[in-house]
Amino acid sequence: MTDLNSIGFKQSSNTDTDSEMKDDELEAVIGKTAKKHLSQQEQSNIHSASKIPEAPYIPENPINKTNEKLGDLESLIQGESSRSSQSTKNWNRIMLLVSLAALVTSALFSVLTYKSSNQSSAKLEQLILEQNALLKANLESKDLNETNLERTKVPASLKGKPAEKSTAK
């Protein structure tokens, strides 16, 4: 037979006190082990109950990136628009000044042309008056010449005869 002492058993005594003591020790060991096992199980239950299951990975919505890019683009456009409007405002002022200068220059040349036209008209009127006076004088001298010619006309009866030289001019 095998010796029980060699495998770790001790020989028991037949006394009742010894068996009671062994039973108490056994219950204590079983109780500790059971309590340890129960507390671990309860803790894992509590831990698993309080733990929220992890949500699956959801990729970022591309619309959000698009909205961010559009927002950036909008702020860029607003900045450019304000700079552009300031530049346009400055160019409008410059163009207004150039237009006013052109208007003043046009008005000045218009006035100068009017004065020059009046002077030309006055000179032309003077020339016409002088020309008329010369024409009248010429006509009067021509009338005198014609009347002189009529006086020197040869009568019809003398037409066949050689004409005399007239001395009137």
C-alpha positions in Angstrom: 0.0 0.0 0.0 0.9 3.5 -0.4 2.0 5.5 2.4 -0.4 8.5 2.7 2.1 10.4 4.6 4.3 10.4 1.5 1.7 12.2 -0.6 0.9 14.9 2.0 -1.7 13.4 4.2 -1.2 13.3 7.9 -2.5 10.7 10.1 -5.5 11.8 11.9 -6.3 11.4 15.4 -9.6 10.0 16.6 -10.4 12.8 18.8 -13.6 14.8 18.1 -11.9 18.1 18.7 -9.4 17.4 16.0 -12.2 16.7 13.4 -14.1 19.7 14.4 -11.1 21.8 13.9 -10.4 20.3 10.6 -14.0 20.9 9.5 -13.7 24.6 10.5 -10.5 25.0 8.7 -11.9 23.3 5.6 -15.0 25.6 5.6 -12.7 28.6 6.1 -10.6 27.6 3.1 -13.6 26.8 1.0 -15.3 30.0 2.1 -12.3 32.1 1.2 -12.0 30.4 -2.2 -15.7 30.7 -2.9 -15.7 34.3 -1.8 -12.7 35.1 -4.0 -14.3 33.4 -6.9 -17.7 35.1 -6.3 -16.1 38.5 -5.9 -14.2 38.1 -9.1 -17.4 37.0 -10.9 -19.4 39.9 -9.5 -16.7 42.4 -10.4 -16.6 41.1 -14.0 -20.4 41.3 -14.1 -20.4 44.8 -12.7 -17.5 45.8 -15.0 -19.2 44.3 -18.0 -22.6 45.9 -17.1 -21.1 49.3 -16.6 -18.9 49.1 -19.7 -20.6 50.6 -22.8 -20.0 48.6 -25.9 -17.6 50.3 -28.3 -19.2 51.9 -31.3 -18.0 50.7 -34.7 -15.6 53.0 -36.6 -17.6 55.5 -38.7 -15.5 57.5 -41.2 -15.8 61.2 -41.3 -18.5 62.5 -43.6 -17.0 64.0 -46.7 -19.7 66.7 -46.6 -18.1 68.1 -43.5 -14.8 68.5 -45.3 -16.6 70.0 -48.3 -18.4 72.5 -45.9 -15.1 73.4 -44.3 -13.5 74.0 -47.7 -16.5 76.1 -48.8 -16.3 78.1 -45.6 -12.6 78.8 -46.2 -13.4 79.7 -49.8 -16.2 82.0 -48.7 -13.9 83.9 -46.3 -11.2 84.1 -49.1 -13.8 85.5 -51.5 -15.0 88.0 -49.0 -11.5 89.2 -48.4 -10.8 89.4 -52.2 -14.2 91.1 -52.7 -13.4 93.8 -50.1 -9.9 94.4 -51.6 -11.4 94.4 -55.1 -14.2 96.9 -54.1 -11.6 99.2 -52.5 -9.5 99.0 -55.7 -12.6 99.6 -57.8 -13.5 102.6 -55.7 -10.1 104.1 -56.2 -10.2 103.5 -60.0 -13.7 105.0 -60.1 -12.3 108.2 -58.5 -9.4 108.3 -60.9 -11.8 107.8 -63.9 -14.1 110.5 -62.5 -11.2 113.0 -62.3 -10.0 112.1 -65.8 -13.6 112.5 -67.1 -13.9 115.9 -65.4 -10.6 117.0 -66.9 -11.8 115.9 -70.4 -15.0 117.8 -69.9 -13.2 121.0 -68.9 -10.8 120.6 -71.8 -13.7 120.1 -74.2 -15.6 123.1 -72.8 -12.4 125.2 -73.2 -11.9 124.2 -76.8 -15.6 124.8 -77.5 -15.3 128.3 -76.1 -12.1 129.0 -78.1 -13.7 127.6 -81.2 -16.7 129.8 -80.7 -14.6 132.9 -80.3 -12.5 131.9 -83.3 -15.6 131.3 -85.3 -17.0 134.7 -84.4 -13.7 136.3 -85.4 -13.7 134.4 -88.7 -17.3 135.4 -89.3 -16.5 139.0 -88.7 -13.5 138.8 -91.1 -15.6 137.0 -93.7 -18.4 139.6 -93.3 -15.8 142.4 -93.8 -14.4 140.7 -96.9 -17.9 140.2 -98.3 -18.7 143.9 -97.7 -15.4 144.9 -99.4 -16.2 142.5 -102.3 -19.7 144.0 -102.7 -18.3 147.5 -102.7 -15.8 146.5 -105.4 -18.5 144.8 -107.4 -20.7 147.9 -107.2 -17.9 150.1 -108.2 -17.1 147.7 -111.1 -20.7 147.6 -112.2 -21.0 151.4 -112.1 -17.9 151.7 -114.2 -19.2 149.1 -116.5 -22.5 150.9 -116.8 -20.6 154.1 -117.6 -18.7 152.2 -120.2 -21.9 150.8 -121.7 -23.5 154.2 -121.8 -20.4 155.5 -123.5 -20.5 152.7 -126.0 -24.1 153.4 -126.7 -23.3 157.0 -127.4 -20.6 155.9 -129.7 -22.7 153.4 -131.5 -22.8 153.7 -135.2 -26.3 154.5 -136.6 -27.9 151.8 -138.7 -27.4 153.8 -141.8 -23.7 153.8 -141.3 -23.3 150.2 -140.7 -22.0 149.4 -144.2 -19.3 152.0 -144.0 -16.0 151.4 -142.3 -16.2 152.1 -138.6 -14.3 154.8 -137.1 -12.1 154.1 -134.3 -13.5 155.1 -131.0 -11.5 157.0 -128.6 -13.5 156.1 -125.5 -12.4 153.4 -123.4 
